[in-house]
């Protein structure tokens, strides 16, 4: 049991060495894009929600 676990952990370590990790610049650029997109979608949904709310008030 412990031998299988040790083998598994060694293989995981070898695979992680093969991974192409992003640079700090790439991470901060991607994070910026995500934050901007979230703000755009939030603003859009807020505007649509407000319009629908006003329409419901007019109909009621």
C-alpha positions in Angstrom: 0.0 0.0 0.0 2.7 2.5 1.0 4.9 1.5 -1.9 2.0 2.3 -4.4 1.5 5.7 -2.7 5.2 6.4 -2.9 5.3 5.5 -6.6 2.3 7.6 -7.3 3.8 10.6 -5.6 7.1 10.2 -7.5 5.1 10.1 -10.8 3.1 13.2 -9.9 6.4 15.0 -9.1 7.8 14.0 -12.5 4.7 15.1 -14.3 4.6 18.5 -12.5 8.2 19.1 -13.8 6.9 18.8 -17.3 4.2 21.5 -16.8 4.7 24.8 -18.6 3.9 27.2 -15.8 2.8 30.8 -16.8 5.0 33.7 -15.9 3.9 36.4 -13.4 3.3 38.8 -16.3 1.0 36.3 -18.1 -1.0 35.7 -14.8 -1.5 39.4 -14.1 -2.5 40.0 -17.7 -5.1 37.2 -17.6 -6.3 38.3 -14.2 -6.8 41.9 -15.5 -8.9 40.5 -18.5 -11.1 38.5 -16.2 -11.7 41.4 -13.8 -12.6 43.7 -16.7 -14.9 41.2 -18.2 -16.6 40.6 -14.9 -17.2 44.3 -14.5 -18.6 44.6 -18.0 -21.0 41.7 -17.5 -22.1 43.0 -14.1 -22.8 46.4 -15.5 -24.7 44.9 -18.4 -26.8 42.7 -16.1 -27.4 45.7 -13.8 -28.7 47.8 -16.6 -30.9 45.1 -18.0 -32.3 44.3 -14.5 -33.0 48.0 -13.9 -34.9 48.3 -17.3 -36.9 45.2 -16.6 -37.7 46.4 -13.1 -39.0 49.7 -14.5 -41.1 47.9 -17.1 -42.7 45.8 -14.3 -43.5 48.9 -12.3 -45.2 50.4 -15.4 -47.2 47.3 -16.0 -48.3 46.9 -12.4 
